Amino acid sequence: MFSQNPFAEVSASIPSALLQWFVVIMVVLVVAGTMFDVVHKKSARYFSESMRRSREAGTKQVSGGEVVSLAIQTAVSEVLTSSEFCHPNRRIAHLLTMYGLVIHLLATAVLVFGYPAMANAGIWPLLWHLGALGVCVGGYWFWFFIRVDVAAEGNSPFRVMRADLFILSLLASSTLALVWSAVQAAGTSVGSYIFFSLYLIATAVLFGGVPWSKFAHMFFKPAAALQKHVAEASGARDNLPPPADQPEQFGLGIKRELPRHY
């Protein structure tokens, strides 16, 4: 199962070109959905206004080299290691899900475009399965044990809201991918095509539901983190009040008295 290309067998009845076009359409849906989300929620305007306020409130100019350095630090800290998560379990679950998704998507693209009809595709089938497994481990761990409304508020883990579309469709796609591969390896042809169809449907919901899910947050969060670091480097405090030892309020014309203790 783990060493066989799951797309090789279906290529006998479904042209490889159709699967390749399916992957291309999913990419287009992600791009279009993200752009729609930016326009609909006015995210670009928000970032632009926030950057303008930070420049006006800043006490020094941040050079291009500093911005590049901050971008690298943000990529390593906020993206690659998810340092913004203080709780270790939440951080581990997030990393498992994130890296599992990246590996699974990369392996899918390689298998569909590079080995569409070859059962033996080197290490890529193993990576495809391990990626889906990583998503399932991290995603189900988060869903049943780490979510705030479940762990802290005591709500049922089966309580579903529209904001859960991303994680649920992601878990459905990854779970059905593994089930489809297992059923196919067992030699059940009818069951294989049923679960393959369900896998495609769940994947289409995952990538087609970007405007209604939190999928686009994967792109917004690093941008917001970088903007925060640039604002801090410029000396701007953004929306925060000044420290107690700095009574002048930036840009608002308000003076604060130092605290007095008796």
C-alpha positions in Angstrom: 0.0 0.0 0.0 2.6 2.6 1.1 5.0 1.8 -1.8 2.4 1.8 -4.6 1.3 4.8 -6.6 -2.5 5.0 -5.8 -3.2 6.9 -9.1 -1.6 4.3 -11.3 -4.5 1.9 -11.2 -7.3 4.4 -11.8 -5.3 5.6 -14.9 -6.5 2.5 -16.7 -10.1 3.7 -16.7 -9.7 7.5 -16.2 -7.3 9.4 -18.5 -4.3 10.8 -16.7 -5.0 14.2 -18.4 -8.3 14.4 -16.5 -6.6 14.0 -13.2 -3.9 16.5 -14.2 -6.6 19.0 -15.2 -8.3 18.4 -11.8 -5.1 19.4 -10.0 -4.8 22.5 -12.1 -8.4 23.5 -11.4 -7.8 23.0 -7.7 -4.8 25.4 -7.9 -7.0 28.0 -9.8 -9.7 27.7 -7.2 -7.3 28.4 -4.4 -5.9 31.5 -6.2 -9.3 32.8 -7.2 -10.8 32.1 -3.7 -7.9 33.8 -2.0 -8.3 36.9 -4.2 -12.0 36.9 -3.6 -11.4 36.7 0.1 -8.9 39.7 -0.1 -11.4 41.8 -2.0 -14.5 40.8 0.0 -12.9 41.2 3.4 -10.9 44.2 2.3 -7.7 42.5 3.7 -5.4 44.4 1.3 -6.9 47.8 2.4 -6.5 46.8 6.0 -2.8 45.9 5.5 -2.2 49.1 3.6 -3.8 51.3 6.2 -2.0 49.5 9.0 1.3 49.9 7.2 0.6 53.6 6.7 -0.2 54.1 10.4 3.0 52.2 11.4 5.1 54.4 9.1 3.6 57.6 10.6 4.0 56.4 14.2 7.5 55.0 13.6 10.6 56.7 15.0 13.1 55.4 12.4 13.1 54.2 8.7 13.4 50.5 8.1 15.8 49.7 5.2 15.1 47.2 2.5 17.8 45.0 3.9 16.2 45.0 7.3 12.8 44.1 5.8 14.4 41.1 4.0 16.1 40.0 7.2 12.8 40.3 9.1 11.0 38.4 6.3 13.5 35.5 6.7 13.1 35.6 10.5 9.3 35.5 10.1 9.5 32.6 7.7 11.7 30.6 10.0 9.9 31.5 13.3 6.2 32.0 12.4 5.9 29.7 9.4 8.4 26.9 9.6 8.4 26.4 13.4 5.0 28.0 14.3 6.6 29.7 17.3 3.4 31.8 17.8 1.8 28.8 19.5 2.7 28.8 23.2 1.1 25.5 24.1 3.4 22.7 23.0 0.6 20.3 22.1 -1.1 22.8 19.9 2.2 23.6 18.2 3.0 20.0 17.5 -0.5 19.3 16.2 -0.3 22.4 13.9 3.2 21.3 12.6 2.0 17.8 11.9 -1.0 19.1 10.0 0.9 21.7 8.1 3.9 19.6 7.1 1.6 16.7 6.4 -0.5 18.8 4.0 2.6 20.3 2.2 4.2 16.8 1.7 0.9 15.3 0.6 0.2 18.0 -1.9 3.7 18.0 -3.3 3.6 14.2 -3.6 0.2 14.3 -5.3 1.5 16.8 -7.9 4.6 14.6 -8.6 2.6 11.4 -8.9 -0.2 12.8 -11.0 2.1 14.7 -13.4 5.3 12.7 -13.2 4.2 9.1 -12.7 0.5 9.0 -13.8 0.5 5.4 -14.8 3.5 3.9 -13.0 2.8 1.8 -9.9 6.4 2.1 -8.8 7.2 5.8 -8.4 10.1 5.7 -6.0 9.7 7.4 -2.6 6.7 9.5 -3.7 4.0 7.1 -2.8 5.4 6.7 0.7 5.5 10.5 1.1 1.9 10.7 -0.2 0.7 8.3 2.4 2.8 9.8 5.3 1.7 13.3 4.4 -2.0 12.3 4.6 -1.3 10.4 7.8 0.4 13.4 9.4 -2.7 15.6 8.5 -4.9 13.0 10.2 -2.8 12.7 13.3 -2.4 16.4 13.8 -5.9 17.3 12.6 -7.9 14.8 14.7 -5.7 15.5 17.7 -6.6 19.2 17.4 -10.3 18.6 16.6 -11.0 16.2 19.6 -8.6 17.4 22.3 -7.0 20.8 21.7 -9.7 23.1 20.3 -10.5 25.9 22.7 -14.3 25.3 22.7 -13.7 21.6 23.5 -10.7 21.7 25.8 -11.5 24.9 27.8 -15.3 25.4 27.3 -16.4 21.8 27.4 -18.4 21.8 24.2 -19.0 18.7 22.2 -16.2 17.8 19.7 -19.0 17.1 17.2 -20.3 20.7 17.3 -19.7 22.1 13.8 -19.7 25.7 12.6 -19.0 27.2 9.2 -15.6 28.3 10.4 -14.8 24.5 10.7 -15.1 24.0 6.9 -11.3 24.1 6.3 -10.2 21.6 9.0 -13.2 19.2 8.3 -12.7 19.1 4.6 -9.0 18.7 5.1 -9.5 15.8 7.4 -12.1 14.3 5.1 -9.8 14.6 2.0 -6.8 13.0 3.9 -8.8 10.3 5.5 -10.5 9.3 2.3 -7.2 9.3 0.5 -5.8 6.7 3.0 -9.1 4.6 2.9 -9.1 4.7 -0.9 -5.5 3.5 -1.0 -6.2 0.7 1.5 -9.3 -0.5 -0.3 -7.5 -0.4 -3.6 -4.6 -2.4 -2.2 -7.1 -5.0 -0.9 -8.2 -5.5 -4.5 -11.8 -4.3 -4.1 -12.5 -2.5 -7.4 -16.0 -1.2 -6.7 -15.0 0.1 -3.3 -11.9 1.6 -4.7 -13.8 3.8 -7.2 -16.4 4.7 -4.6 -13.8 6.0 -2.1 -11.8 7.6 -4.9 -14.9 9.6 -5.9 -15.5 10.6 -2.3 -11.8 11.6 -2.1 -12.2 13.9 -5.2 -15.4 15.4 -3.8 -13.8 16.2 -0.4 -10.7 17.6 -2.1 -12.9 19.8 -4.3 -14.7 21.1 -1.2 -11.4 21.8 0.5 -10.0 23.9 -2.4 -13.2 25.2 -3.7 -14.4 26.4 -0.3 -11.6 28.9 0.2 -13.9 32.0 0.3 -15.9 30.4 3.1 -13.2 28.7 5.1 -9.9 29.6 6.9 -7.8 28.3 4.0 -6.7 31.8 3.1 -5.4 32.4 6.6 -2.3 30.4 5.7 -1.3 33.3 3.4 -2.5 36.2 5.6 -0.9 35.1 8.9 2.7 35.3 7.7 2.0 38.7 6.1 0.5 40.0 9.3 3.4 38.7 11.3 5.9 40.4 9.0 4.0 43.6 9.1 4.1 43.5 12.9 7.8 42.9 13.0 8.5 45.7 10.6 6.3 48.0 12.7 8.2 47.1 15.8 11.6 47.6 14.1 10.5 51.1 13.1 9.6 52.0 16.7 5.9 52.1 16.0 3.6 50.6 18.6 0.7 50.3 16.2 -2.6 50.1 18.2 -1.0 49.7 21.6 -0.9 52.5 24.1 2.6 53.9 25.0 4.4 52.4 28.0 3.9 53.9 31.4 7.3 55.6 31.4 6.4 57.4 28.1 3.5 59.7 29.0 3.1 61.2 25.5 0.6 59.3 23.4 1.8 58.9 19.8 -0.1 60.9 17.3 -3.2 61.5 19.4 -2.3 64.6 21.2 -3.0 63.1 24.6 -0.6 63.2 27.5 -0.7 60.6 30.2 0.5 61.1 33.8 3.0 58.8 35.2 1.5 56.4 37.9 1.9 57.7 41.4 2.2 55.3 44.3 1.6 56.4 47.9 
